[in-house]
Amino acid sequence: MIQNERIRIVPVHEGDRIIIHSIERSQGKPAYPGFVEISSDESGIYIVNEVNLEEYLKLVVPSEMPAGYGVEASKVQAVCARSYAYNQLLNNDYMEYGAHIDDSTWYQVYNNTNEYESSNKAVDETCGQVMTVDGEVITAYYYSTSCGHGSNIAIWGQPKESCTYIKAHTINPQNQYLDLTTNEAFYQFISSKNETDFDSGFPLYRWKTYLSMKEINELYQEKANVGTITSMDVIERMDGGSVNQVVITGKKGTYLIEGEMAARKFFGDAKIEWTNNRDKTFSMKSLPSGFFALNPVYEKNVLKGYEILGGGYGHGLGMSQNGAYQMTKENYSYEEILKFFYQGIEITRIY
């Protein structure tokens, strides 16, 4: 046990890296630039990596976006990641540990893959660049794949006016708002495909499954605690179509699911087989996104089950990473892409 002190590990030579052999990531044992501090309390041991922001980004950008997407796409990711990290430095969430953020998807994935020449070049060529609105650095939310339409901060229970640079709009050249807040409008949208959507060629642009009422009760009856489930209905959608409230009705009562994350968790189950946009099957513990429809299927006026149709992967706020990649293939510059996803921003330097 390390008591009442912090152990600081410093590389012998400048540029050397520190390997902690008990840590495994996708590339094996990650090597950390900068310094490492180790402390502990009754909960366990804490390891803090103190690193220059630009060096940090060189291990974030390829961990968050495939380096194979190229330099221009990595520039988009670099500016987003730098803007996000800058605000987390100010928030200081992990102050009690002498840190600012962790290395997981709760913040930004760090050092989960090796550095690459293309992503390093993107970080270097955008050095110090962040996005600002009225002189303030924005929090640049991003996610993997859109369903063709994004949402706004209201899906997390915040007033949409509190984040003016993230608006609900189509993720295609039209860049327009579609009213998808009714089940009818959203079903029409999600059951079709728009080839101009920047994400339309990616696997999770669309996904679907069918569950019989027997399967629904096996999967969800215990979660809902309403007896035999007789129906499932989305009763509120947010801008962009993401679910906000779902009611599960059973013979013993009703169960209300509130919020897109709660809905994704409730309906997700590793036993469910989904079909993606390329007609390949997959399974996940949670739904890929909150952009889904519950379409009842009847046979001779008897409810037999539900087709669940959805699209996208992630929360739908800010930049779609796959959408941004496709935009680079259509010759959009990284500045144009950032201004498409984050509206009314300026690209400025903090150093």
Residue pairs with C-beta under 8 A, 6 or more apart in sequence:
1 40
2 38
2 39
2 40
2 45
3 40
5 39
6 37
6 38
6 39
6 98
7 37
7 38
7 39
8 35
8 36
8 37
9 18
9 35
9 36
9 37
9 38
10 35
11 17
11 18
11 35
17 31
17 32
17 33
18 31
18 32
18 35
18 36
19 29
19 30
19 31
19 32
20 29
20 30
20 32
20 36
20 47
21 29
23 29
23 30
23 47
25 111
25 112
25 113
26 112
26 113
27 112
27 113
27 114
30 111
30 112
32 49
32 51
32 111
33 49
33 51
33 52
33 55
33 59
34 49
34 50
34 51
34 52
34 55
35 49
35 50
35 51
36 47
36 48
36 49
36 50
37 47
37 48
37 50
37 98
38 45
38 46
38 47
38 48
39 45
39 46
39 48
39 97
39 98
40 46
46 97
48 97
48 98
48 99
49 111
53 82
53 85
53 86
53 89
54 123
54 124
54 127
56 85
56 110
57 78
57 81
57 82
57 85
57 123
58 115
58 119
58 120
58 123
59 110
59 111
59 113
59 115
60 81
60 85
60 108
60 109
60 110
61 67
61 74
61 77
61 78
61 81
61 119
61 122
61 123
62 74
62 113
62 114
62 115
62 116
62 119
63 108
63 109
63 110
63 111
63 112
63 113
64 77
64 81
64 108
64 109
64 142
64 321
65 73
65 74
65 77
65 119
65 321
65 325
67 74
67 113
67 116
67 118
67 119
68 118
69 325
69 328
70 118
70 325
70 328
71 118
71 119
71 121
71 122
71 125
72 122
72 328
72 333
72 334
73 321
73 324
73 325
73 328
73 334
74 118
74 119
74 121
74 122
74 123
75 122
75 125
75 126
75 334
76 319
76 324
76 328
76 334
76 337
76 338
77 119
77 122
77 142
77 321
77 324
78 119
78 122
78 123
78 126
78 129
79 126
79 129
79 130
79 131
79 140
79 334
79 338
79 347
80 131
80 140
80 142
80 318
80 319
80 338
81 108
81 140
82 126
82 128
82 129
82 130
83 130
83 131
83 137
83 138
83 139
83 140
84 107
84 108
84 139
84 140
84 141
85 101
85 108
86 130
86 137
86 350
87 137
87 138
87 139
88 100
88 101
88 107
89 100
91 100
92 100
93 100
93 101
94 100
94 101
94 102
101 107
101 108
103 109
103 110
103 111
103 112
126 334
128 349
128 350
128 351
129 347
129 348
129 349
130 137
130 138
130 347
130 348
130 349
130 350
131 137
131 138
131 140
131 165
131 338
131 342
131 345
131 346
131 347
131 348
132 138
132 345
132 346
132 347
132 348
133 164
133 165
133 344
133 345
133 346
137 350
138 165
138 342
138 345
139 163
140 318
140 319
140 342
141 166
141 315
141 317
141 318
141 319
142 317
142 318
142 319
142 320
142 321
142 341
143 312
143 313
143 314
143 315
143 316
143 317
143 318
143 319
143 320
143 321
144 204
144 312
144 313
144 314
144 320
144 321
144 322
145 199
145 202
145 203
145 204
145 205
145 288
145 312
145 313
145 314
145 320
145 321
145 322
145 323
146 171
146 197
146 198
146 199
146 205
146 311
146 312
146 316
146 320
146 322
146 323
147 190
147 199
147 205
147 206
147 241
147 289
147 291
147 310
147 311
147 312
147 316
148 170
148 171
148 172
148 189
148 194
148 197
148 199
148 200
148 205
148 311
148 312
149 168
149 169
149 170
149 171
149 178
149 180
149 189
149 240
149 241
149 291
149 316
150 166
150 167
150 168
150 169
150 170
150 171
150 240
150 316
150 317
150 318
150 320
150 341
151 168
151 238
151 239
151 240
151 241
151 242
151 315
151 316
151 317
152 160
152 163
152 166
152 167
152 168
152 238
152 239
152 240
152 317
153 159
153 160
153 162
153 163
153 166
153 317
154 160
154 238
154 239
155 238
155 240
155 242
155 244
155 259
155 260
155 290
155 315
155 316
155 317
156 315
156 317
157 259
160 239
164 343
164 344
165 342
165 343
165 344
165 345
166 317
166 318
166 342
166 343
167 177
167 343
168 177
168 238
168 239
168 240
169 175
169 176
169 177
169 343
170 176
170 177
170 178
170 194
170 197
171 197
171 198
171 199
171 320
171 323
172 194
172 196
172 197
172 198
173 196
174 196
175 340
177 239
178 185
178 189
179 185
180 186
180 189
180 237
180 239
180 240
180 241
181 237
181 238
181 239
181 241
182 237
183 234
183 237
183 293
185 241
186 237
186 241
186 291
186 293
187 293
187 295
187 309
189 241
190 206
190 241
190 291
190 292
190 293
190 309
190 310
190 311
191 293
191 295
191 309
193 200
193 205
193 206
193 277
194 200
197 205
197 323
198 320
198 322
198 323
198 324
198 326
198 327
198 330
199 205
199 312
199 320
199 322
199 323
199 326
200 277
201 277
201 326
202 277
202 322
202 326
203 276
203 277
203 278
203 280
203 282
204 276
204 277
204 288
204 311
204 312
204 313
205 277
205 311
205 312
206 276
206 277
206 309
206 310
206 311
207 274
207 275
207 276
207 277
207 282
207 288
207 309
207 310
207 311
208 274
208 275
208 307
208 308
208 309
208 310
209 272
209 273
209 274
209 275
209 307
209 308
210 297
210 305
210 306
210 307
210 308
211 219
211 272
211 305
211 306
211 308
212 304
212 305
213 229
213 303
213 304
213 305
215 305
216 229
216 232
216 305
216 306
217 228
217 229
219 269
219 271
219 272
220 229
220 248
220 266
220 267
221 227
221 228
221 229
221 250
223 255
223 266
224 248
224 250
224 255
225 252
225 255
226 248
226 249
226 250
226 251
226 252
226 253
226 254
226 255
227 250
227 251
227 252
227 253
228 250
228 251
228 252
229 248
229 249
229 250
230 249
230 250
230 251
230 303
231 248
231 249
231 296
231 303
232 246
232 247
232 248
232 249
232 294
232 306
233 246
233 247
233 249
233 294
234 243
234 245
234 246
234 293
234 294
235 245
235 246
235 247
236 243
236 244
236 245
237 243
237 244
238 244
238 260
240 291
240 316
241 291
242 260
242 289
242 290
242 291
242 316
243 260
243 263
243 290
243 291
243 292
244 258
244 259
244 260
245 256
245 257
245 258
246 256
246 257
246 263
246 266
246 294
247 254
247 255
247 256
247 257
248 254
248 255
248 256
248 257
257 263
257 266
260 289
260 290
260 315
261 290
263 287
263 290
263 292
264 286
264 287
264 288
264 289
264 290
265 286
265 287
267 287
267 292
267 308
268 284
268 285
268 286
268 287
269 285
270 283
270 284
270 285
271 283
272 283
273 281
273 282
273 283
274 281
274 282
274 283
274 284
275 281
276 282
287 310
288 310
288 312
288 313
288 314
289 310
289 311
289 312
289 313
289 314
289 315
289 316
290 315
290 316
291 310
291 311
291 312
291 316
292 308
292 309
292 310
292 311
293 308
293 309
293 310
294 306
294 308
295 306
295 307
295 308
295 309
296 303
296 305
296 306
297 303
297 304
297 305
297 306
297 307
298 304
312 320
314 320
318 341
318 342
319 337
319 338
319 341
319 342
320 341
323 341
324 337
324 341
327 336
327 337
327 340
328 334
328 337
332 340
335 347
338 345
338 347
339 345
